[in-house]
Amino acid sequence: MKELFQRIKLDVIISAVCCILFGIVLLIWPVQVTTVTCKAIGGAIAFLGILKIISYIMNTKEKNGVNLPLGMVLFFVGAWIFLKPGSIQSLLLIGIGVVLFVHGFEDLKYAIETKRNGFQNWWVIFLFAVFGMGLGAACIVDCFGMISVTMTFVGIVLIYDGITDLWIIAQVIKTAKEIKEEVEIFQDSDIEVVDAEIVTKEKTD
């Protein structure tokens, strides 16, 4: 359980730092980053299509009839995305929104956990979690043109999400340490009581 908790903390910290860094990059170069990211996605899909086509051509003994048409579809779709990166910018926004929503949901679980462990300011974590989920939902909704969210705003949101995640995990660690110290004090007091009873019994005998 201890190793699992440490791994979860590490995952959250790494994810938070990545959000902050990506948010800063988006804040400085919003248009360039979205264009490059979409081109990279298109290039990766096209490259996968080329590999499928090469696999079909090279495998002369056991030809897989699916590889050729699938490879051609992937190549043309990837090439189209690479040449027109704006065509999948909405999908990129959906991906960022999903990440923000998931982070908010994880923070919500941390809020419930800290409340159970007696953390008085658990409601602050709860508000951060709900707000984060709302921002994620806003990014997802924007891909349908219902609201106007720029990539600069998304960068600010990612930085906010990363900073709040780091703060929340710090509070969770602090609460866990306090509980551990209380348990150790309680165990030490029990040992002292038992030792005192043994000494008293020995003197009586």
C-alpha positions as CSV (number, residue, x, y, z in Angstrom):
1,M,0.0,0.0,0.0
2,K,2.9,2.4,0.9
3,E,4.6,1.7,-2.5
4,L,1.3,2.2,-4.3
5,F,0.7,5.5,-2.5
6,Q,4.2,6.7,-3.4
7,R,3.7,5.7,-7.0
8,I,0.5,7.6,-7.2
9,K,2.1,10.7,-5.7
10,L,4.9,10.5,-8.2
11,D,2.5,10.1,-11.1
12,V,0.5,13.2,-10.0
13,I,3.7,15.2,-9.5
14,I,5.0,14.3,-13.0
15,S,1.7,15.0,-14.6
16,A,1.4,18.3,-12.8
17,V,4.9,19.4,-13.9
18,C,4.1,18.4,-17.5
19,C,0.9,20.4,-17.4
20,I,2.7,23.5,-16.1
21,L,5.5,23.2,-18.7
22,F,3.0,22.6,-21.6
23,G,0.9,25.5,-20.3
24,I,3.8,27.9,-20.3
25,V,4.7,26.8,-23.9
26,L,1.1,27.3,-25.0
27,L,1.0,30.7,-23.3
28,I,4.1,31.9,-25.2
29,W,3.5,30.2,-28.6
30,P,-0.3,29.3,-28.7
31,V,-0.6,29.1,-32.5
32,Q,2.8,27.6,-33.3
33,V,2.3,24.8,-30.7
34,T,-1.1,23.8,-31.9
35,T,0.1,23.7,-35.5
36,V,3.2,21.7,-34.7
37,T,1.3,19.3,-32.5
38,C,-1.3,18.7,-35.1
39,K,1.3,18.3,-37.8
40,A,3.2,15.8,-35.6
41,I,0.0,13.8,-35.1
42,G,-0.6,13.8,-38.9
43,G,3.0,12.8,-39.6
44,A,2.8,9.9,-37.1
45,I,-0.4,8.6,-38.7
46,A,1.1,8.9,-42.2
47,F,4.2,7.1,-41.1
48,L,2.2,4.3,-39.6
49,G,0.4,4.0,-43.0
50,I,3.7,3.8,-44.8
51,L,4.8,1.0,-42.5
52,K,1.6,-0.9,-43.2
53,I,2.2,-0.6,-47.0
54,I,5.8,-1.7,-46.7
55,S,4.8,-4.6,-44.6
56,Y,2.3,-5.7,-47.3
57,I,4.9,-5.4,-50.0
58,M,7.8,-7.1,-48.1
59,N,5.7,-10.0,-46.8
60,T,5.4,-11.9,-50.1
61,K,4.7,-15.3,-48.6
62,E,1.9,-14.4,-46.2
63,K,0.2,-11.3,-47.6
64,N,-2.4,-9.7,-45.3
65,G,-5.0,-8.2,-47.5
66,V,-6.0,-5.7,-44.8
67,N,-2.5,-4.0,-44.6
68,L,-2.6,-2.4,-48.0
69,P,-6.0,-0.6,-47.9
70,L,-5.5,0.2,-44.2
71,G,-2.0,1.6,-44.9
72,M,-3.3,3.7,-47.8
73,V,-6.1,5.1,-45.7
74,L,-3.8,5.9,-42.8
75,F,-1.3,7.5,-45.1
76,F,-3.8,9.8,-46.9
77,V,-5.5,10.7,-43.6
78,G,-2.2,11.5,-42.0
79,A,-1.0,13.5,-45.0
80,W,-4.3,15.5,-45.0
81,I,-3.9,16.3,-41.3
82,F,-0.3,17.3,-41.9
83,L,-1.2,19.6,-44.7
84,K,-4.3,21.0,-42.9
85,P,-3.4,20.9,-39.2
86,G,-6.4,23.1,-38.3
87,S,-8.7,20.2,-39.2
88,I,-8.0,18.4,-35.9
89,Q,-7.4,21.4,-33.5
90,S,-10.8,20.7,-32.0
91,L,-9.6,17.1,-31.2
92,L,-6.5,18.5,-29.5
93,L,-8.8,20.7,-27.4
94,I,-10.9,17.7,-26.5
95,G,-7.7,15.8,-25.4
96,I,-6.6,18.7,-23.1
97,G,-10.2,19.0,-21.7
98,V,-10.2,15.3,-20.9
99,V,-6.9,15.6,-19.1
100,L,-8.1,18.5,-17.1
101,F,-11.4,16.7,-16.2
102,V,-9.5,13.5,-15.1
103,H,-7.2,15.6,-12.9
104,G,-10.2,17.3,-11.4
105,F,-11.8,14.0,-10.7
106,E,-8.6,12.7,-9.0
107,D,-8.5,15.9,-6.9
108,L,-12.1,15.2,-5.9
109,K,-11.0,11.8,-4.6
110,Y,-8.2,13.4,-2.7
111,A,-10.7,15.9,-1.1
112,I,-12.8,13.0,0.1
113,E,-9.8,11.2,1.4
114,T,-8.4,14.2,3.3
115,K,-11.9,14.9,4.8
116,R,-12.0,11.3,6.2
117,N,-8.5,11.8,7.7
118,G,-9.6,15.0,9.5
119,F,-8.1,17.7,7.2
120,Q,-10.0,20.9,8.1
121,N,-9.4,22.6,4.8
122,W,-10.6,19.7,2.7
123,W,-13.3,21.9,1.1
124,V,-10.5,24.0,-0.6
125,I,-9.4,20.9,-2.4
126,F,-13.0,20.1,-3.2
127,L,-13.5,23.5,-4.8
128,F,-10.3,23.2,-6.8
129,A,-11.4,19.8,-8.0
130,V,-14.9,21.0,-9.1
131,F,-13.4,24.1,-10.8
132,G,-10.8,21.9,-12.6
133,M,-13.5,19.6,-13.8
134,G,-15.5,22.6,-15.0
135,L,-12.5,23.9,-17.0
136,G,-12.0,20.6,-18.6
137,A,-15.7,20.4,-19.5
138,A,-15.4,23.9,-21.0
139,C,-12.5,22.9,-23.2
140,I,-14.4,19.8,-24.4
141,V,-17.6,21.9,-25.1
142,D,-15.6,24.5,-27.0
143,C,-14.7,22.1,-29.7
144,F,-18.3,22.3,-30.8
145,G,-18.1,26.1,-31.0
146,M,-20.4,26.7,-28.0
147,I,-18.0,29.0,-26.2
148,S,-14.8,30.8,-27.3
149,V,-11.7,29.4,-25.7
150,T,-8.3,30.4,-27.1
151,M,-5.2,28.3,-26.7
152,T,-3.7,31.1,-24.6
153,F,-6.5,30.6,-22.1
154,V,-5.9,26.8,-22.3
155,G,-2.3,27.4,-21.4
156,I,-3.3,29.4,-18.3
157,V,-5.7,26.7,-17.4
158,L,-3.0,24.0,-17.7
159,I,-0.6,26.0,-15.5
160,Y,-3.4,26.5,-12.9
161,D,-4.2,22.8,-13.0
162,G,-0.5,21.8,-12.5
163,I,0.0,24.2,-9.6
164,T,-3.2,23.2,-7.8
165,D,-2.3,19.5,-8.3
166,L,1.1,20.1,-6.7
167,W,-0.6,22.0,-3.8
168,I,-3.2,19.3,-3.3
169,I,-0.7,16.4,-3.2
170,A,1.4,18.4,-0.7
171,Q,-1.6,18.7,1.5
172,V,-2.3,14.9,1.2
173,I,1.3,14.1,2.1
174,K,1.1,16.5,5.1
175,T,-2.1,14.9,6.3
176,A,-0.7,11.4,5.9
177,K,2.4,12.3,7.9
178,E,0.3,13.8,10.7
179,I,-1.8,10.6,10.8
180,K,1.3,8.5,10.9
181,E,2.8,10.5,13.7
182,E,-0.4,10.2,15.7
183,V,-0.5,6.5,15.2
184,E,3.1,6.2,16.3
185,I,2.5,8.3,19.5
186,F,-0.6,6.1,20.3
187,Q,1.4,2.9,19.8
188,D,4.3,4.2,22.0
189,S,1.8,5.2,24.7
190,D,0.3,1.7,24.6
191,I,3.8,0.1,24.9
192,E,4.6,2.4,27.9
193,V,1.3,1.3,29.6
194,V,2.0,-2.3,29.0
195,D,5.6,-2.0,30.4
196,A,4.2,-0.2,33.4
197,E,1.7,-2.9,34.1
198,I,4.5,-5.6,33.8
199,V,6.7,-3.7,36.2
200,T,3.9,-3.2,38.7
201,K,3.0,-6.9,38.4
202,E,6.6,-7.9,39.0
203,K,6.9,-5.7,42.1
204,T,3.6,-7.2,43.5
205,D,4.9,-10.7,42.9
